[in-house]
Amino acid sequence: MSQPEFRQDPLTLAWVGMVPGRRGIGGMRPAGLPEPSMRCPFCPGHESDTELSTFEVGTPWRVRSVRNRFPVVRDDLQNTHAHPSLAADGVHEVIVESRVHDKDLATMRPDEAHDVLLAWRDRTRALANAPKAQSVLLFRNKGRRAGSSQPHPHAQVVALPFVPPNVALRQRVLEEDAEVFQRALQAERGGQGVVLDADGIITYCPFASPRGFWARVVLEAPLMRFADVPDEVLPRLALRVSDAVRRALHASGATDYNVLVMDPPLHAKRGYFTIEIVPRTGGDAGFELASGTSLCVVLPEVAAAQMRTR
């Protein structure tokens, strides 16, 4: 077994423990899609079960977005605690990614994946203009391990009235060293973690991957925000994201995963976006919860080698 080591992520300065093959960490846990007892609100013909569409692709719709009926943001929070708090002003939407109940991003046709990223881009643009918004998060949960409560394929986008710690940390590192991203990317392309490098898009397993088979998709010429992706680039990026999900799931054996679109804060003057694919084989245990430090049980270079064969 390889010796454990700690690696530092150059984009966040966070430390990640590499403990390949360690027993009892990262093992597979019960997974799969949840099974709600009521009819699926996201299937065609059930539109009345959701809020009205805020955006649609196609007629009839192929992808649509609606307000989340169970949002993480609201505007009536009262601060009755001695410590500071903020009213959770914001917007929380769900993007229904397909009319097909069991469709998945990993197996979508190129045109279907393009429709999905088109909706992702539109809603991140729109929610950036929400009152009091300081940051916008877009994420996709697939399966119970990833936090999904609905089996129908969907993503979520949230405008927050504050800058979350992970977003703030990435931005602080960039503001202290404007070239850190380009240096990190150059180092990754010279290493063994690259899965696919073509058409101006790089898929790689980061040197300090927080989890096994974590994959990152970036543009060779980085853009500040996902909302800035040009129309001519969007089809290629959609194809690459779908491909990265498929490779990561096949190589890891996982069925559940998250996709994270990591944008800088809305007030930032410079920055870059990345798309993170995270297969989920289990949750954090005591060490991770106590220390705030991730442990990765598959070396990124090993994960990348397996993903390149898929």
C-alpha positions in Angstrom: 0.0 0.0 0.0 1.2 3.5 -0.8 2.3 5.6 2.2 -0.3 8.1 3.5 0.5 11.7 2.7 -1.2 15.1 2.8 -1.5 17.2 -0.3 -2.4 20.8 -0.5 -5.0 22.0 -3.0 -3.4 25.0 -4.8 -6.8 26.6 -5.5 -8.0 26.6 -1.9 -4.9 25.9 0.2 -7.0 23.2 1.9 -5.2 20.0 2.9 -6.4 16.6 1.7 -5.2 13.3 3.2 -4.2 10.5 0.8 -4.8 7.1 2.4 -5.2 4.7 -0.6 -6.6 1.3 0.3 -7.3 2.2 3.9 -10.0 -0.1 5.2 -13.2 1.3 6.7 -13.1 4.7 4.9 -15.0 5.4 1.8 -16.6 2.0 1.5 -19.8 1.6 -0.5 -23.0 2.4 1.4 -26.6 1.9 0.5 -27.3 3.9 -2.6 -29.8 4.3 -5.4 -32.6 6.6 -6.2 -35.3 7.6 -3.6 -38.8 6.3 -4.2 -41.4 9.0 -3.3 -44.8 7.6 -2.5 -46.6 10.3 -4.5 -46.6 10.8 -8.3 -43.5 12.4 -9.8 -44.0 16.2 -10.0 -41.4 16.6 -12.7 -42.9 14.2 -15.3 -44.8 15.6 -18.3 -48.5 16.1 -17.6 -47.8 16.8 -13.9 -46.8 20.5 -14.4 -49.6 21.6 -12.0 -47.7 19.8 -9.2 -44.9 22.4 -9.4 -44.7 26.1 -9.5 -45.0 27.9 -12.9 -42.0 27.6 -15.2 -39.4 30.3 -15.0 -37.6 29.0 -18.1 -38.2 26.4 -20.7 -36.2 24.8 -23.5 -38.4 23.7 -26.4 -42.1 23.4 -27.1 -43.3 21.2 -25.6 -40.6 21.7 -23.0 -37.5 19.4 -23.0 -36.0 21.1 -19.9 -37.7 23.5 -17.6 -37.0 25.4 -14.4 -39.4 26.1 -11.5 -39.2 27.7 -8.1 -38.3 25.1 -5.4 -41.2 24.5 -3.1 -38.8 23.6 -0.3 -36.2 26.3 -0.6 -33.1 26.8 1.5 -33.6 30.6 1.3 -36.5 32.7 2.5 -37.1 36.3 3.4 -38.8 36.1 6.9 -36.0 34.9 9.1 -36.0 36.7 12.5 -32.7 37.0 14.4 -33.5 36.1 18.0 -30.0 34.7 18.8 -27.1 36.6 20.4 -24.8 35.7 17.4 -25.2 37.5 14.1 -27.5 36.1 11.4 -28.9 37.2 8.1 -32.3 37.1 6.6 -32.1 34.3 4.1 -33.2 36.4 1.2 -32.7 34.7 -2.1 -34.0 32.5 -4.9 -34.0 28.7 -5.1 -35.0 27.0 -8.3 -35.1 23.4 -9.6 -34.1 22.7 -13.2 -36.0 19.6 -14.5 -33.5 18.2 -17.0 -35.6 15.8 -19.1 -39.1 14.7 -19.8 -37.9 11.1 -19.3 -38.2 10.0 -15.6 -35.1 7.7 -15.6 -32.8 9.8 -17.9 -29.4 10.6 -16.5 -26.7 13.1 -17.5 -24.2 10.3 -17.9 -26.2 8.7 -20.7 -27.7 11.7 -22.4 -27.3 12.3 -26.2 -25.2 15.4 -27.0 -28.2 17.5 -27.9 -29.9 16.5 -24.6 -26.8 17.4 -22.6 -26.6 20.7 -24.5 -30.2 21.5 -23.5 -29.3 20.9 -19.8 -26.3 23.2 -19.8 -28.2 25.8 -21.7 -30.8 25.9 -18.9 -28.0 25.8 -16.3 -26.4 28.8 -17.9 -29.6 30.8 -18.3 -30.6 30.3 -14.6 -27.2 31.2 -13.2 -27.4 34.4 -15.3 -30.9 35.2 -14.1 -30.4 34.5 -10.5 -27.2 36.7 -10.4 -29.7 39.6 -10.7 -31.8 38.5 -7.7 -32.1 41.2 -5.0 -29.4 41.0 -2.3 -27.6 38.1 -4.1 -23.9 37.8 -3.2 -23.3 34.4 -4.8 -25.0 31.8 -7.0 -24.6 28.1 -6.5 -25.6 25.4 -9.1 -25.4 21.8 -8.2 -26.8 18.4 -9.2 -27.6 15.6 -6.7 -28.1 12.1 -8.1 -29.0 9.3 -5.7 -29.6 9.1 -1.9 -25.8 9.3 -1.1 -25.7 12.5 -3.0 -28.7 14.1 -1.2 -31.3 13.6 -3.8 -35.0 13.5 -2.7 -36.4 13.0 -6.2 -35.5 10.3 -8.8 -36.4 12.4 -11.8 -33.2 14.1 -13.2 -32.8 17.6 -12.0 -30.3 20.3 -10.8 -30.7 23.2 -8.4 -29.6 26.8 -8.5 -29.6 29.1 -5.5 -28.9 32.8 -5.1 -27.6 33.5 -1.6 -27.3 36.7 0.4 -23.8 35.8 1.5 -20.6 34.2 0.1 -20.2 30.6 1.4 -16.9 29.6 3.0 -15.7 27.4 0.1 -16.4 30.1 -2.4 -14.8 32.8 -0.3 -11.7 30.7 0.3 -11.2 30.0 -3.4 -11.6 33.7 -4.1 -9.2 34.8 -1.4 -6.5 32.5 -2.8 -7.0 34.0 -6.3 -6.9 37.6 -5.0 -3.6 36.9 -3.2 -2.1 35.2 -6.3 -3.7 36.0 -9.6 -1.7 33.3 -11.5 -2.4 30.4 -9.1 -5.1 28.9 -11.4 -3.0 28.9 -14.5 0.1 27.5 -12.7 -2.1 24.8 -11.1 -3.6 23.9 -14.5 -0.2 23.8 -16.1 1.1 21.4 -13.4 -2.0 19.2 -13.8 -1.5 18.9 -17.6 2.1 17.9 -17.0 1.1 15.2 -14.5 -0.7 11.9 -14.5 -4.1 13.1 -13.5 -5.4 14.2 -16.9 -8.3 12.1 -18.2 -8.9 14.0 -21.5 -7.4 17.1 -22.9 -8.9 18.2 -26.2 -11.0 20.8 -28.0 -10.0 23.5 -25.5 -11.4 21.6 -22.5 -9.5 19.6 -19.9 -10.9 16.9 -17.7 -8.6 15.8 -14.8 -8.5 14.3 -11.3 -7.0 17.1 -9.2 -3.7 16.4 -7.5 -5.3 16.9 -4.1 -8.7 15.3 -4.8 -11.0 15.5 -1.8 -12.6 12.2 -2.7 -11.8 9.2 -4.9 -12.5 9.6 -8.6 -13.3 13.3 -8.1 -13.1 14.9 -11.6 -12.8 18.5 -12.6 -13.7 20.0 -16.0 -12.2 23.4 -17.0 -11.7 25.5 -20.1 -8.2 25.8 -21.4 -8.8 29.5 -21.6 -10.7 30.0 -18.3 -13.7 32.2 -18.1 -14.7 34.0 -15.0 -18.3 32.7 -14.7 -20.2 29.8 -16.1 -22.9 32.3 -17.3 -20.2 33.7 -19.6 -19.8 30.4 -21.6 -20.4 31.4 -25.3 -23.0 29.6 -27.4 -20.3 28.0 -29.6 -18.5 26.5 -26.6 -21.6 25.2 -24.8 -22.2 22.1 -26.9 -18.6 20.9 -26.4 -18.7 21.7 -22.7 -21.9 19.8 -22.3 -20.5 16.7 -24.1 -17.4 16.8 -21.9 -19.4 17.1 -18.6 -21.6 14.2 -19.6 -18.5 12.2 -20.6 -16.8 13.0 -17.3 -19.8 11.8 -15.3 -19.9 8.6 -17.2 -16.2 7.9 -16.8 -16.2 8.7 -13.1 -19.1 6.4 -12.4 -17.8 3.5 -14.5 -14.3 3.8 -12.9 -15.5 4.1 -9.3 -18.5 1.7 -9.5 -20.7 4.4 -7.9 -24.2 5.2 -9.0 -24.7 8.3 -6.9 -22.9 11.6 -7.6 -22.9 15.4 -7.4 -22.0 17.9 -10.0 -20.9 21.3 -8.7 -20.6 24.5 -10.8 -18.1 26.6 -8.8 -18.4 30.3 -9.6 -16.7 33.2 -7.9 -18.7 35.6 -5.8 -20.9 38.1 -7.7 -18.8 41.1 -6.5 -15.5 39.5 -7.6 -13.5 41.5 -10.2 -11.6 38.4 -11.4 -11.9 34.7 -11.1 -12.7 31.5 -12.9 -15.3 28.8 -12.9 -14.8 25.0 -12.7 -17.2 22.1 -12.9 -16.6 19.4 -10.3 -17.9 15.8 -10.7 -18.0 13.9 -7.4 -19.0 10.2 -7.3 -20.4 9.3 -3.9 -19.5 6.0 -2.2 -20.1 7.0 1.4 -20.3 10.0 3.8 -17.8 11.8 5.9 -16.7 10.0 9.1 -15.3 11.2 12.4 -11.9 12.4 11.2 -13.4 14.5 8.4 -16.1 16.0 10.6 -13.7 16.8 13.4 -10.9 18.2 11.3 -12.6 19.6 8.2 -9.9 17.7 6.2 -10.9 15.3 3.5 -9.5 11.8 3.1 -9.1 10.3 -0.3 -8.8 6.5 -0.6 -7.9 6.4 -4.3 -4.9 8.3 -5.6 -6.0 10.8 -8.3 -3.4 9.5 -10.7 -4.8 6.0 -10.3 -8.4 7.3 -10.7 -7.4 9.2 -13.9 -5.8 6.1 -15.4 -8.9 4.1 -14.8 -11.1 6.9 -16.2 -9.0 7.2 -19.4 -9.9 3.6 -20.3 -13.7 4.2 -20.1 
